[in-house]
Amino acid sequence: MESFSLILAIVVVTALAFDFTNGFHDTANAMATTISTGALKPKVAVAMSAVLNLVGAFLSVEVANTISKGLVDEAGIRPEVIFAALVGAILWNLLTWLVGLPSSSSHALMGGLIGATVASAGFGAVHGDVLVTKVLLPAIAAPLVAGIAAMVATRLTYRMGRGADTKASEKGYRAGQIASAGLVSLAHGTNDAQKTMGIITLALVAGGAVAPDSDPPMWVILSAGLAIALGTYLGGWRIIRTMGKGLTDLQPQQGFAAQTSAATVILASSHLGFSLSTTHSVSGSVMGAGLGRKGGVVRWSTATRMFVAWGLTLPAAALVAAIAEWVCGFGGWGTAVVAVFLVASSAAIWKISRREAVDHTNVNDHDTPEAPAEEPAGVVTQAIAAVTPPPAGPSEELPATIPAPATADPQAPSAASTV
């Protein structure tokens, strides 16, 4: 019994450690555009996001139930399996954070759980229908839906603001950004904090501490909410830089459209119990907002790196988790070896990150690998620009950092070039 109690405690602590990495890994989802446009100061933004993540953790348990009751067969799961799953998810989160890529913490967790379960109980212990309908299909649909919604919302925003005073308009949209960023943070708490609740509940069921099909206990909800809030407050500045400056340069109007679109998609998915990737949703909405402004440029080199990371997340986390489960299968010493490896690897990644620190003082700096100053317009950007009507007024769709010229934007294609 003591051995069981120890492994269950290790699993709970490791799950909360994952929740912490989820918080600072996904802070960019809520606050990157708000910080990049100057609507809020960086430290104020992450503090606000942390509080709302905590509040959101108490609003629903549908996603937690998807993980604890639906994705894998509870009968074939041991606490060591869940520990191995968390090892794969944490290491992938830390590696992608180190290189500043906004990959999905949700998919890292799912991949880890699937890999460890297959290594322990075989493929039959994974519920394929739940995996497809509530994980894989939302992963494809979320960025597309959020991106299209953000692109349409951006165009409508500029059209509605046609002829308005530029400074007054931007001030109003910055206020709107703050409200929409708060909504994204709240939505993030309702979706991502629940994933850790589901994992801890699954461990408690596997260890016999709670009955099968139980909802997460209150102490699980509270601890998961606090862990993700603390991680959010510390801020994943590297990924914030990529999301805010690396994908595209956003004006307040675009930031408002992107965040509102993403929040709507995330909240709807949480209500339906879909284990949605907030990273995919927000990244898609940011790119859609970038394409929605005439003359806006999406940096496709950064987007391509991000897409590759998305595709690797599930299999990479699953592979690491499967290896960890195999080692844990040797008994207590195997579990100890995996735990030491996790701590040592995490410490090494943190030490490497200190060589080029990114924090609230330099998160908006330009000319960095994550946020290059210039990138030529790609084929998609040029195609979108070619079919976009020219601006009707001097205040519409002009970059915030460039004074309005007397003539049309030289970056915009001429009438001859669109034929």
Buried (B, 14 or more C-beta within 10 A) or exposed (E): EEEEEEBBEBBBEBBBBBBBBBBBBBBBBBBBBBBBBBBBEBBBBBBBBBBBBBBBBBBBBBBBBBBBBBBBEBEBBBBBBBBBBBBBBBBBBBBBBEBBBBBBBBBBBBBBBBBBBBBBBEEEBBBEEBBEEBBBEBBEBBBBBBBBBBBBBBBEBBEEBEEBEBEEBBEBBBEBBBEBBBBBBBBBBBBBBBBBBBBBBBBBBBBEBBEEEBBBBEEBBBBBBBBBBBBBBBBBBBBBBBBBBBBBBBBBBBBBBBBBBBBBBBBEBBBEBBBBBBBBBBBBBBBBBBBBBBBBBBBBEBBEBBEEBBEBBBEBBBBBBBBBBBBBBEEEEBBEBBBEBBEEBBEEBEEEBEEEEBEBEEBBEEEBEBBBEEBEBBEEBBBBBEEBEEBEEEBBBBBBEEEEEEEEBEEBBEEEEEE
